[in-house]
Amino acid sequence: MIGSRHLRPAPAVAGAVVLLALLAGCGDQRPLTDGPLPTGQADGLTRIVQLAGERVVLSDQVAASKFGTQQPVTDPAREAAVIADARADAGRDGVDPDWVARVFTDQIAAGTQVQEALLRLWSDQPATRPAQRPNLATVRPELDRVGDEMVAAMTAAAPARGHEECPARLAQAAVATAKPLDEPHKVALGRALTSVCDG
């Protein structure tokens, strides 16, 4: 992974604190449900986190494809299309499309964070630059796959959104997923998850 090789790794405890701080706002409202969280819903939350982690890592390849070119970090037309597709998939699967749109917006913001951090690093420290420039056309199908799987995971996790255990389960999965990541990627993962739980 580009990020873990070239950005100074942070202590695991520091990364966990960052994630927990970013997720602390989840569930501030009174939970809609309490009692044990059903296994399927808990698994859905864990899968959302895993997929968000995959997308954060894929952002390294997106950044590498743009480095040294005139391509902007953000692509509003592409981002709007991704969110529109996610909303459509959510409606088909019976999931709140507004919730899905918020989570996907967070995914995109997290990816932008990673790209901007890496592009700055590579500009300032030439020795850290990627050896190859991936073709963005080969990266996008992976991003699309993650997006499709994200909607499926959100379908499974949807009833857990307002559950009292949602923030804790999400944070637990986030800390586990973040273990191999460096600090900027940990922070981006936290950003990607801020709208998963109600609150």
C-alpha positions in Angstrom: 0.0 0.0 0.0 1.4 3.4 -1.0 0.3 5.1 2.2 1.8 2.6 4.6 5.1 2.6 2.8 5.7 6.3 2.5 3.9 8.1 5.3 5.4 7.8 8.7 3.3 5.2 10.7 1.7 6.4 13.9 1.5 4.4 17.1 -1.5 2.1 17.1 -2.9 3.8 20.3 -2.8 7.2 18.6 -4.6 5.9 15.6 -7.3 4.3 17.8 -7.8 7.6 19.7 -8.2 9.5 16.4 -10.8 7.0 15.2 -12.7 7.0 18.4 -12.7 10.8 18.6 -14.1 11.0 15.0 -16.8 8.4 15.8 -17.7 9.8 19.2 -20.5 11.9 17.8 -22.3 8.9 16.4 -25.4 8.0 18.4 -25.7 11.2 20.3 -29.4 11.0 19.9 -31.6 8.6 21.9 -31.2 5.2 20.3 -34.3 4.0 18.4 -33.7 0.4 19.6 -31.9 -1.3 22.5 -31.2 -4.8 23.6 -28.7 -7.2 21.9 -27.7 -6.2 18.3 -28.7 -9.0 16.0 -25.7 -10.8 14.4 -26.6 -10.0 10.8 -26.8 -6.3 11.6 -23.5 -6.3 13.5 -21.9 -8.1 10.6 -23.3 -5.5 8.2 -21.7 -2.7 10.3 -18.4 -4.5 10.3 -18.6 -5.0 6.5 -19.2 -1.3 6.0 -16.1 -0.5 7.9 -14.0 -3.1 6.0 -15.2 -1.7 2.7 -14.6 1.9 3.8 -11.0 0.8 4.6 -10.7 -0.7 1.1 -11.8 2.5 -0.5 -9.4 4.6 1.6 -6.5 2.3 0.4 -7.7 2.5 -3.2 -7.4 6.3 -2.9 -3.7 5.8 -3.0 -3.9 4.5 -6.6 -6.2 7.3 -7.6 -3.7 9.8 -6.3 -0.8 8.0 -8.1 -2.8 8.1 -11.3 -3.2 11.9 -11.0 0.3 12.8 -9.8 2.2 14.9 -12.2 -0.8 15.5 -14.4 -3.3 18.4 -14.6 -6.1 16.2 -13.3 -7.9 17.8 -10.3 -8.3 15.8 -7.1 -12.0 16.3 -7.2 -14.3 15.3 -10.1 -17.8 16.7 -9.3 -19.5 15.1 -12.2 -18.1 11.6 -11.4 -18.8 12.1 -7.7 -22.4 13.1 -8.4 -22.8 10.1 -10.6 -21.5 7.8 -7.9 -23.9 9.2 -5.3 -26.8 9.1 -7.8 -26.1 5.4 -8.5 -25.9 4.6 -4.8 -29.2 6.3 -4.2 -30.8 4.3 -7.0 -29.4 1.0 -5.6 -30.6 2.0 -2.2 -34.1 2.6 -3.4 -34.1 -0.7 -5.2 -33.0 -2.5 -2.0 -35.4 -0.7 0.2 -32.7 1.3 2.1 -33.0 5.0 3.0 -31.4 6.7 0.0 -30.6 9.9 1.9 -28.6 7.9 4.5 -26.8 6.0 1.7 -26.0 9.4 0.0 -24.6 10.8 3.2 -22.3 7.8 3.8 -21.1 7.8 0.2 -20.5 11.5 0.4 -18.3 10.8 3.4 -16.5 8.0 1.5 -15.7 10.5 -1.3 -14.5 13.2 1.2 -12.2 10.6 2.9 -10.7 9.6 -0.5 -10.1 13.3 -1.3 -8.3 13.7 2.1 -6.0 10.8 1.3 -5.3 12.0 -2.2 -4.5 15.6 -1.1 -2.2 14.3 1.6 -0.3 12.0 -0.8 0.0 14.6 -3.5 1.5 17.1 -1.0 3.9 14.4 0.3 5.1 13.4 -3.2 5.6 17.1 -4.2 7.6 17.8 -1.1 9.6 14.6 -0.9 10.5 13.2 -4.4 11.9 10.0 -2.9 8.5 8.9 -1.8 6.9 9.2 -5.2 5.2 6.1 -6.6 7.3 4.2 -9.2 4.3 3.8 -11.6 1.2 5.7 -12.5 -1.8 3.4 -12.5 -4.4 3.9 -15.2 -7.5 5.4 -13.5 -9.7 3.4 -15.9 -8.4 0.2 -14.1 -9.0 1.6 -10.6 -12.5 2.8 -11.1 -14.0 -0.7 -11.5 -12.6 -1.5 -8.1 -14.2 1.6 -6.6 -17.5 0.7 -8.3 -17.2 -2.8 -6.8 -16.7 -1.4 -3.3 -19.6 0.9 -3.8 -21.9 -1.9 -4.8 -20.8 -4.0 -1.9 -21.2 -1.0 0.4 -24.9 -0.7 -0.5 -25.4 -4.4 0.2 -23.7 -4.0 3.6 -25.8 -1.0 4.4 -28.9 -2.9 3.5 -27.9 -5.5 6.1 -26.9 -2.9 8.7 -29.8 -0.5 8.2 -31.8 -1.6 11.2 -28.7 -1.0 13.4 -28.4 2.7 12.6 -30.3 3.8 15.6 -29.3 0.9 17.9 -27.5 1.8 21.2 -24.6 -0.5 20.2 -24.1 1.0 16.8 -21.3 3.5 17.7 -19.4 1.0 19.8 -19.6 -1.7 17.2 -18.6 0.7 14.5 -15.6 2.0 16.5 -14.5 -1.5 17.4 -14.5 -2.6 13.7 -12.8 0.7 12.7 -9.9 0.2 15.1 -9.4 -3.4 13.9 -9.5 -2.3 10.2 -7.2 0.6 10.9 -4.4 -1.4 12.4 -2.2 -1.7 9.2 -2.9 1.9 8.2 -0.8 5.0 8.8 -2.1 8.1 10.5 -3.6 9.9 7.5 -5.4 6.8 6.4 -6.7 6.2 9.9 -8.1 9.7 10.0 -9.6 9.3 6.5 -11.3 6.0 7.7 -12.8 7.8 10.6 -14.1 10.5 8.2 -15.6 7.9 6.0 -17.7 6.4 8.8 -19.1 9.6 10.4 -22.7 9.2 9.1 -23.1 5.4 9.5 -24.8 5.6 12.9 -27.7 7.9 13.6 -26.9 10.9 15.8 
